[in-house]
Amino acid sequence: MPSPALPRHRSALPGLLLVAPALAMVLVFFVLPLAASVTGAFATEEGRSLANFAKIADLYLPDILFTLLVIGLSTLLIAVFSLAIAGYLTLGRNPRAVALLRWLYRWPLFIPFIVTAQVLRTFLAKNGMLNGGLELVGLVDPATASNWLDGRAIVFAFVWKQTPFVTLLVAGAMTSLDRGTIEAALNMGASRLRTLWDIVTPQVAGTLMTGLILSIVTMMSVLSVPMMLNATAPTTITADIAFRINAYGDYGVANALGVVSLLMTSGFAILYLRLGLKERT
């Protein structure tokens, strides 16, 4: 007599065959390189040890802290600007301004990071367009104008590039909300800012956190922006990884820096999961 479990296994086979190519891609291009990077971080000429991590603690601790500062500040500004833009798209009363903003804010989505960095090299240079505009209104003296090509330029690039992505997610979530609660708050005399902060934002917090986590992962992996906009130390971990490989062929230290980058990203992801679990409980 055939086993009753056999038909269930046969019915699951087409589904497994459909997802097999995707699973193979994840395994080959993500899981195996991750495993090789983690094991390579402990590989030295003397065998397995923590020497690579000791070296990065000695050489690259300022860069690790700088990376945390840049990513943290960029994430905070992305959250503020995306909520402000999405909030105006939802609560704005000027149809022309809403339509213009809806048309403009998405442009950075279609511009690669390397193009963004190249444009900002001209815009934020000492004699660039930003200082030129500030000079015209009398806010900057050309003799003492500062060069913006440092950590500020990296934050500028990340915020300008990632804000439209998070705004797109948050604005979509706000559009699906019940307009009755929003209109009730406005009719009771609450300002649009108070309504956005107290009524709308708590309902889209999960979507906002998802967009911010995805942005953090993206910003942690970008190489062109720190390489082109920040020629001085400290710099980000991605630039350090490229330097160790290209200048010294030191894959051990590069892998150790990659593990630190992974732990930093995982820390943000764990925070997001904990907040999500608190909301559900």
Number of C-alpha atoms within 10 A of each C-alpha: 3 6 7 8 8 10 11 10 10 10 10 11 11 11 10 11 11 10 10 12 11 11 12 12 11 12 13 12 10 11 13 12 12 17 11 11 20 18 15 19 25 18 20 15 8 7 9 13 13 13 19 23 21 13 14 19 14 10 11 19 14 17 20 22 15 18 22 18 15 22 22 15 16 26 22 13 18 27 21 13 17 26 25 16 22 27 23 20 22 20 19 14 11 10 10 10 13 18 11 11 15 17 10 11 18 16 12 16 15 8 11 11 19 15 12 19 22 14 12 23 19 15 18 22 20 19 14 15 14 16 21 20 12 14 14 10 8 10 12 16 13 14 7 8 16 14 14 21 21 19 22 17 23 26 23 18 21 27 23 20 23 24 27 23 20 26 26 18 17 26 23 15 19 22 13 9 14 10 13 9 13 18 13 12 18 15 10 8 10 15 12 19 14 13 20 22 15 13 15 23 18 11 14 19 17 17 17 22 21 18 23 25 19 15 23 21 18 13 25 19 15 17 18 17 25 24 20 19 24 20 12 11 11 18 24 30 28 23 19 23 19 17 15 17 15 11 8 10 12 15 20 23 26 25 25 26 26 21 19 18 21 15 12 17 18 14 12 16 19 11 13 17 14 10 14 15 10 9 10 6 5
